Amino acid sequence: MRHTISIFVDNESGVLSRIAGLFSARGFNIESLNVAPTEDPETSRITLVTTGDDFIIQQIIKRFNNMVNVIRVTDLSDANRVEREMALIKIKTTEKNRAEILRIVDIFRAKVVDTSIKSYTIEITGDIEKVGGFIELLKPFGIKEIARTGTVAMTRENKIKAK
Amino acid sequence: MRHTISIFVDNESGVLSRIAGLFSARGFNIESLNVAPTEDPETSRITLVTTGDDFIIQQIIKRFNNMVNVIRVTDLSDANRVEREMALIKIKTTEKNRAEILRIVDIFRAKVVDTSIKSYTIEITGDIEKVGGFIELLKPFGIKEIARTGTVAMTRENKIKAK
């Protein structure tokens, strides 16, 4: 099963390496991961997405809870949650296809954040399916470069999904 | 100096842990980091932001270039680049302050992606200063939770900065 795990850690060097190491020691691949400061500059938040055996993932999470510099771990996989990522995508453009590209950008509520004579750099946010679908649609134009942030997630406050 | 480093790696378990370990072994703190697949499912891209002595960072980058499973490393710090991140911010709301919060959301071109009777979850994208400034403005309302993706970056194709 796919797991989205949120880990609050002390902002100390070495913590990230140990957390990533615990996954690789068990042969798990990390699909995406990001780490950045929270509202408290002493604390960072890691969001990690991985796929694998539920039982082993629960064991790893238990290990995290006993690790120095780990404040709190939550497996959000079963929670009702907001889950989004951002991607920057640089694609080749020609005089002929620019209008069509901009139509796709509009439909996906993406935006062009940089432009040159031969390229657009586009920013998109959404869940993994939306971002993946957008990238598939742009592939025929010629993708020069992609940078995805990986998923960030938090629980929803109620069960009504507005968007 | 602040460094934004882009690292293309084979999508293998263990690579991230080794890369993060190399920084912590030198006592560097990683300000933000993210890793996610590229258009080639065999390759992942890591974007890492750190601050420290330029000479030592150049030494670490050289080490990366000789590491197994590391395809390419680029220090984007001196490049003309697009640099953006995304954040999800959950804040407390009351009947009185909702209109004011939505005004701030509009000004920053952010968007509310989840709502309950007592909270909004807001998505914002931009450079680190914009996202940091937005968070500062929201603090007085009461922040319940923040999840930032950390910076992703790519070079600009020309020297004209559109936005």
Chai-1 contact restraints between the chains, C-beta under 6 A:
chainA,res_idxA,chainB,res_idxB,connection_type,confidence,min_distance_angstrom,max_distance_angstrom,comment,restraint_id
A,S13,B,S24,contact,1.0,0.0,6.0,A-B,restraint_1
A,S13,B,N29,contact,1.0,0.0,6.0,A-B,restraint_2
A,G14,B,S24,contact,1.0,0.0,6.0,A-B,restraint_3
A,L16,B,A20,contact,1.0,0.0,6.0,A-B,restraint_4
A,S17,B,S17,contact,1.0,0.0,6.0,A-B,restraint_5
A,S17,B,A20,contact,1.0,0.0,6.0,A-B,restraint_6
A,S17,B,G21,contact,1.0,0.0,6.0,A-B,restraint_7
A,S17,B,S24,contact,1.0,0.0,6.0,A-B,restraint_8
A,A20,B,L16,contact,1.0,0.0,6.0,A-B,restraint_9
A,A20,B,S17,contact,1.0,0.0,6.0,A-B,restraint_10
A,A20,B,A20,contact,1.0,0.0,6.0,A-B,restraint_11
A,G21,B,S17,contact,1.0,0.0,6.0,A-B,restraint_12
A,S24,B,S13,contact,1.0,0.0,6.0,A-B,restraint_13
A,S24,B,G14,contact,1.0,0.0,6.0,A-B,restraint_14
A,S24,B,S17,contact,1.0,0.0,6.0,A-B,restraint_15
A,N29,B,S13,contact,1.0,0.0,6.0,A-B,restraint_16
A,S32,B,A36,contact,1.0,0.0,6.0,A-B,restraint_17
A,L33,B,V35,contact,1.0,0.0,6.0,A-B,restraint_18
A,N34,B,N34,contact,1.0,0.0,6.0,A-B,restraint_19
A,N34,B,T149,contact,1.0,0.0,6.0,A-B,restraint_20
A,N34,B,G150,contact,1.0,0.0,6.0,A-B,restraint_21
A,V35,B,L33,contact,1.0,0.0,6.0,A-B,restraint_22
A,A36,B,S32,contact,1.0,0.0,6.0,A-B,restraint_23
A,A36,B,R148,contact,1.0,0.0,6.0,A-B,restraint_24
A,A36,B,G150,contact,1.0,0.0,6.0,A-B,restraint_25
A,T38,B,I146,contact,1.0,0.0,6.0,A-B,restraint_26
A,E39,B,I143,contact,1.0,0.0,6.0,A-B,restraint_27
A,E39,B,I146,contact,1.0,0.0,6.0,A-B,restraint_28
A,R45,B,A147,contact,1.0,0.0,6.0,A-B,restraint_29
A,V82,B,V113,contact,1.0,0.0,6.0,A-B,restraint_30
A,V82,B,D114,contact,1.0,0.0,6.0,A-B,restraint_31
A,V82,B,T121,contact,1.0,0.0,6.0,A-B,restraint_32
A,M86,B,M86,contact,1.0,0.0,6.0,A-B,restraint_33
A,M86,B,T125,contact,1.0,0.0,6.0,A-B,restraint_34
A,M86,B,T149,contact,1.0,0.0,6.0,A-B,restraint_35
A,L88,B,V152,contact,1.0,0.0,6.0,A-B,restraint_36
A,L88,B,M154,contact,1.0,0.0,6.0,A-B,restraint_37
A,K90,B,M154,contact,1.0,0.0,6.0,A-B,restraint_38
A,V113,B,V82,contact,1.0,0.0,6.0,A-B,restraint_39
A,D114,B,V82,contact,1.0,0.0,6.0,A-B,restraint_40
A,D114,B,R156,contact,1.0,0.0,6.0,A-B,restraint_41
A,T115,B,A162,contact,1.0,0.0,6.0,A-B,restraint_42
A,S116,B,E157,contact,1.0,0.0,6.0,A-B,restraint_43
A,S116,B,N158,contact,1.0,0.0,6.0,A-B,restraint_44
A,S119,B,E157,contact,1.0,0.0,6.0,A-B,restraint_45
A,T121,B,V82,contact,1.0,0.0,6.0,A-B,restraint_46
A,T125,B,M86,contact,1.0,0.0,6.0,A-B,restraint_47
A,I143,B,E39,contact,1.0,0.0,6.0,A-B,restraint_48
A,E145,B,M154,contact,1.0,0.0,6.0,A-B,restraint_49
A,I146,B,T38,contact,1.0,0.0,6.0,A-B,restraint_50
A,I146,B,E39,contact,1.0,0.0,6.0,A-B,restraint_51
A,A147,B,R45,contact,1.0,0.0,6.0,A-B,restraint_52
A,A147,B,V152,contact,1.0,0.0,6.0,A-B,restraint_53
A,A147,B,M154,contact,1.0,0.0,6.0,A-B,restraint_54
A,R148,B,A36,contact,1.0,0.0,6.0,A-B,restraint_55
A,T149,B,N34,contact,1.0,0.0,6.0,A-B,restraint_56
A,T149,B,M86,contact,1.0,0.0,6.0,A-B,restraint_57
A,T149,B,T149,contact,1.0,0.0,6.0,A-B,restraint_58
A,T149,B,V152,contact,1.0,0.0,6.0,A-B,restraint_59
A,G150,B,N34,contact,1.0,0.0,6.0,A-B,restraint_60
A,G150,B,A36,contact,1.0,0.0,6.0,A-B,restraint_61
A,V152,B,L88,contact,1.0,0.0,6.0,A-B,restraint_62
A,V152,B,A147,contact,1.0,0.0,6.0,A-B,restraint_63
A,V152,B,T149,contact,1.0,0.0,6.0,A-B,restraint_64
A,M154,B,L88,contact,1.0,0.0,6.0,A-B,restraint_65
A,M154,B,K90,contact,1.0,0.0,6.0,A-B,restraint_66
A,M154,B,E145,contact,1.0,0.0,6.0,A-B,restraint_67
A,M154,B,A147,contact,1.0,0.0,6.0,A-B,restraint_68
A,R156,B,D114,contact,1.0,0.0,6.0,A-B,restraint_69
A,E157,B,S116,contact,1.0,0.0,6.0,A-B,restraint_70
A,E157,B,S119,contact,1.0,0.0,6.0,A-B,restraint_71
A,N158,B,S116,contact,1.0,0.0,6.0,A-B,restraint_72
A,A162,B,T115,contact,1.0,0.0,6.0,A-B,restraint_73
